[in-house]
């Protein structure tokens, strides 16, 4: 790959070189798919799976301090905050909206609506708990989608019905957006870049 140099003043990576040395995996070891999905359900489920894997790859190999580091101030974003936030998003759309389970939301309360980010502190137990919660919600979502007779089934978001297919599209969008944030956060932590 070609070298790319930045030209903005104050950029600590002005002379960075892009190549596989600073990316999470070599293309031959990438656990994400290369497409080839067949049909609507497989396409949506496959792309969402790839986005979930991307989040894990963006966080791979980091300790609690790095996971909780807010590297793009004044934003309160951190990789740990994103994991916590996406656990809550999974819970909201699949468990609460689609399955109709009335459970308290993870991390967020009326008193602290940004608790997913505000509570993302550099504690190994907080990091482990966030990943456990995220994995539990992803597993619930995967079981729910696999058991759905079709993508036309609806849940209720407030007073509005919402189809499972719309939830899957929204989740792909949500992960893609936050994985873009994760790109910048990770690069500021240790220079790792990648897709």
N, C-alpha and C positions, 0 to 999 in steps of 0.2 A: 504494500500500500504506500501511497505517497505521503511524504511528510507534510504536516499542516502546522503552520505557525500562526499564533494569534498576534493581533496588533493593538489590542486595547491596553492602555496604561494600567498598571496595577494588577495585571493578570499574572498570577504566580506560575502558570503553565504556558507561558508565551512560546517556549521552544519545545513543546511536547511533540512526540512522534507517535503516530497511531500505528498499531500493529497488533499481532495476537499476544505479545508479551504482557500487555496491560489490560487484556480483556478477560472476562471470567472463564471462558473455555475456548478451546480451538474449535473451529466449525465441525470437525468430525466427532467431537465429544459433546456437542450441544444436545441436551435432552429434549429440546422443543422440537415440534414437528416442522416439516418443510411444506406444510399444506397437504394437498391431495385428499382433502375431506370429501365425502360423498353425502349429499343430501343436507337439508337445512339443519336438522338436529346435530348431526356429526360436525358440521361446519361451525355452528355456534359453540358447541361444547368444546371442540378442538381448539378454537381460538381463545376461549376463556381459559382453558387449561394452560395454554402457552403463556398467557399473560400472568397467570398465577406462578408458573415456574420462573418467569422473568423476575418477579418480585423477590423470590427466594435467591436467585442468582445475584441480584443487586446487593443483597445483604450478606452473602456468603463470606465466611472467614473473619467477620468483624466481632470485636469484643463488645461488652455492654457500653463502655464509654463511647466507642465509635458509633454504635447503633443509636445512642441517645443524642449525639452531637448535632447541634443546630448550625449548619454550615452556611446557610444563606440568609443571615440576619438582614432585616428584623423579623423575618418569618419564623414561626414556631415549628416549622417542619423539621422532622428528623426521620431517619429510616425506621426507627422503632415506632414513632408516631404513625407512620404510614401503615405499618403492620397492624397496629392497634385499630387504626381508622378502618382499614379494609376488613378486619374481623367484624367490626360493627356494621359495615355495609353488607357483608355477606349475611349476617344475622338479620338485618332489617329486611332485605329483599326476599330471602328464601324462607327463613324461619317465621318472621312476623307477617310479611305481606302475603307470600304464596301459601304457606302452611297454616296461617292464621293463629300462630302461637303468640300469646300475650305474655312475653317475658321482658324483664327489665333490660334495657339496652346496655351493652358492654361499654364501660368507660365513661359514657356521656350521661350527664344528669341535667336537670333544670338549672341547678346552681352552677354547673360547669359544663356548658355545651361543647367545649373543646377539650374535655378531659382526656380524650384519646391522645391528643398531642401534649397537653399540659402535664399529664401524668407519665409521660415517656421519659423516665429518669434512668441514669446509668447504674442500674442494679441488675446483676445477672438473673436474679429471681424474677424481676419484672420482665426482662427479655424472654426468659423461658416461658413464663405465663402467657405473654403475648403470642408467642408462636403456638403454644398449646391451644389457646383460644381460637386463633386463626385456623389452625388445622382442623379443629373440631367443627367450626362453622363451614369450612370448605367441604369436609366429609359429609355433613348434613346436606349441603347444597347438591353435591354429586349424587347422593342417594335419592334426593327429592326429584331431581331431573331425570335420573335413570328410571324411576318408578312412574313418572308422568306418562299417561297414555298418549299424549300429543302435546304440541306446543301451544295449542289454543286454550288450554285450561287457564283460568283466571284466578287471581287473588284480589285483595282489595287494598288500595293505597288511599287511606282516608275514606272518602265516599266513592272513589273512582275505581272501576275494575281495571286490572292490568294483566295482559297475557304473559305467560311464561316466556314466549319468544322475545317480548319487549324487555323483560327483566334480563335475559341473557345478553341482548344487545347492549343494554345499559351497563351491565357488569363489565363487558369487554371495554367499553368506553371509559368506565371508571378506573379500571386497572391501567389502561393505556395512558390516561392522563397522569396518574400517580407514578407509574413507572418512568414517565418523562421527568417528574420531579426527582425520583430516585436516581436517575442518571446524573443530575447535577449534584445532588447530595453526596453520592459515592465518589464522584470525581474530585470534589472538594476535600474529601476525607483522605484518600490515598492515591488519587490520580487514575483510578481504574475507570475505563470507559468501555463502551460496548453496547450492543443492541439488546 
